[in-house]
């Protein structure tokens, strides 16, 4: 996508993790309304396989637009998000033999 490819590349994955986490559908810290190309790109990235599973922690963290730095609520949200991420990770791993 970023380089003009028909499908996402490692560049898209790296950029999405930095830009996407701030978007309204995750932490809601930046509005990309003035940037239609970025919005379109993020929409395409959300269609990637396992997007929801890979971003379980960010979905659990939710909207941080009203949370102030140092707020105790932030630490609770981080804890909840970490647990959600670990659950998603453990459910994505196939059980293996324990020899």
Steps between C-alpha positions, in 0.01 A plus 500: 500500500752763614736419215219462247468122539163324465539345844652611826873472556729506802512880460121514540510277807768710668330831419155376599616404848621856558226695322206266552518475878420871530196480270138535616436123475771436762626767744321792331788744548527628141231577245596408148194674351717761321706219345278288271791302357612395848140409591469291185832326567401423861170359379686265265738399779204412724403238241827311551470144628502475881480878542251473786698230679831681458354820643298353788695705754431827318130419468489422873686821587236703322454874478770692686400845379367602841767327713764733640866398536559353845130417547453178700237394248776474239682229696176302532446530126858386432449198726174406330656547157802286591276218617289520183815489288631195685166319462500573126861385470447178694189412301688555173776256595433139414566256783814293456626183657679536833781249490 
